[in-house]
Amino acid sequence: MLKSFVLKSPLMEIHFINYGARITKWLITRKNSKGELCTVDIITGYDHDEDFIKGDKYFGAICGRCCNRIEKGSFQLNGKQY
């Protein structure tokens, strides 16, 4: 099931979906040439969330096809092996 999420701050808003953690919309507030505040979407993408599933499978995704599932992957942090 496709779910949509939004992170908001006073000057920006990021919309993403749970399908590959795709960013679907990134709105920023800035001043235009007349000095007026306006909202601008800085992400290239589809108009509807469902289109991300139908289109290119990695378009807009912040996770690749491995999704951090690398066989025998490990790292060391503060002297401890994970």
N, C-alpha and C positions, 0 to 999 in steps of 0.2 A: 504494500500500500504506500503510495506516494504521500509524503508529509512535507509541509512547508514551514519554515522557521524564519524569524526576523530578529536581528540584533539592532538595537537603536541607541543612538546617542543624540545630543542636541544638534550636531552638525552632520551626521551621516546615518544611513540606514542600510543594512546588508540583508538581503533576502537569499535564502538557500534552501535546497531540498535534500532529502535523505538519500537520494539516488546518486552515489558517488560524491556526496557533499558538494554538489554543484552550486556555485554562486549564480543566481538567476538575475539578480538586480543589485546594484550598489549605487545608492543615491547619496550625493554630497550636496551640501548647501554652500553656495559661494555667491560672490557679487558679480553681476553682469556688467557690461560696458557702461551702463547708466548708474552703477553703484547700488542697484537694487538687489536684494537677496533672491536667488532662484535655486531650484533643485535640478540637478543634472544626473542622469544615469551614466556611469562610466564603464559599464560592462556591455560587451557585445554578446548578444544571446537571442533566444527565441522569445516570442510574445507570451507564450503560455508554458507553464511548468511541464505539462504532459509532452510538449514537443522535444524536450531534452531527452526523453526516453526513445522517441521515434528517430531522432537525428543521430549525428555522430556520437559514438558511445563514450568518448572522452571529452567532448566539447564542454567546457566550463567546469570540469571536474577538478577538485583539488586532491583527489586520491586516484592513484593509478590502478591498474588491473590487479596488482598484488595486494593492495590495501593493507600493507604492513605485515603480510603473512609470508615472511621469507623463511624458508626451511633452515633450521638450526641457527637462526639469527641471534646474535647476542651483543651485549655492550657492557662496558665497565663504568661504574659510577661510584665515586668515593671509595675505591678499592674493592668494591663488591661486584662480582660477575653476575649479570642478569641474562 
